[in-house]
Amino acid sequence: MNTYPPLQGRGFGFRPTPDGYYYAHGTPALAWATFALVVLLVLIVGAMIVARFAGGRGRRHFGPRMMMRHGGPPDPLEVLRMRFASGQISRDEFLQATSDLTAAPQPPG
């Protein structure tokens, strides 16, 4: 037995049922759009988290382990060691550059 008063052309598109209310004309488009945006936001945040942890320590301009601990520019000797280790320069070039970088500065004339 229905004890609710009849809703003739009033309200917001809801009508009473024994277990609550439902949309009289199906689910509104705004609810689907909101759901799609929430799913998209969750996927984007998840992808950012995966990219952050899967990418290692992030992109650096000077290669891996080339930044100093305090975030400053790389040490020239460290750059030289990395170039020698990767085969970019020969042993003679490495020794010459090492001696040039570690030599005491000459006093002016």
Rosetta blueprint (number, residue, H / E / L):
1 M L
2 N L
3 T L
4 Y L
5 P L
6 P L
7 L L
8 Q L
9 G L
10 R L
11 G L
12 F L
13 G L
14 F E
15 R E
16 P E
17 T E
18 P L
19 D L
20 G E
21 Y E
22 Y E
23 Y E
24 A L
25 H L
26 G L
27 T L
28 P L
29 A H
30 L H
31 A H
32 W H
33 A H
34 T H
35 F H
36 A H
37 L H
38 V H
39 V H
40 L H
41 L H
42 V H
43 L H
44 I H
45 V H
46 G H
47 A H
48 M H
49 I H
50 V H
51 A H
52 R H
53 F H
54 A H
55 G L
56 G L
57 R L
58 G L
59 R L
60 R L
61 H L
62 F L
63 G L
64 P L
65 R L
66 M L
67 M L
68 M L
69 R L
70 H L
71 G L
72 G L
73 P L
74 P L
75 D L
76 P H
77 L H
78 E H
79 V H
80 L H
81 R H
82 M H
83 R H
84 F H
85 A H
86 S L
87 G L
88 Q L
89 I L
90 S L
91 R H
92 D H
93 E H
94 F H
95 L H
96 Q H
97 A H
98 T H
99 S H
100 D H
101 L H
102 T H
103 A L
104 A L
105 P L
106 Q L
107 P L
108 P L
109 G L
